[in-house]
Amino acid sequence: MAVHHLRTPLTDADIETLRSGDVAFVTGTVHTGRDAAHKRLIDALDRGEAPPFELAGALIYYVGPSPAPPGRPIGAAGPTTSYRMDTYAPRLHALGLKGTIGKGRRSQEVKDAMVACKAVYFGATGGAGALLSQRIKAARIIAYEDLGPEAIRQLTVEDFPLLVINDCHGGELYATPDLEAALGKP
C-alpha cells in the first residue's frame, strides 16, 4: 500500500501510479452528482450540450450532502452506493472523467472503462459523512439546483481521504483473497 497526495485535475500519470489498496489524499476541485444529476448530464450530452463542468481530469463524488450548518460550507457528506451510476460512468470516462468516489462494487462495464480510459474508483468511508465534510472547504451548486441535495456541486477539498478500490490496471481491492474470504466468497 502506498500513500498519494493528489491535486485535481488528475492526469493519466496520476492515475497510472495508483494501485488498488492505496490511500489517496485529494486536494482541489471535486464535483458531486447522484442518479438524477447523472441522468440530466447524459441527456444534455445526448442533445449536444456542454457539461456544466470540464470532464477532462475531473472527479465526481457520489454524494447528496445534508444542509450546511451555520459556519460550514456543507453538511454531512458521506458517499452513496455507486452502482446506481454504473449506466452513466463508462460514457463519462470516455469523455475524460478520471475518477469517481463512492461506496460499493462497480459493474464489469465500469471496470473495463476504467482500464480503457485510465480512470480510477475511490472509496470513501460510508457512515463518516460528518467527518468527511470537515475536509470540504467550499461548496456551491453549479447545475440542476432544483434537485436539492442531488444538484451538481463544485466542492473545494483539502486532503480528502480516499481508498483506491479499482485502478486503471484492472486491480480491485474487493477482489483480494483475504477480503473475498471475509465476505464468504469461494
Disulfide bonds with the S-S distance in Angstrom:
none
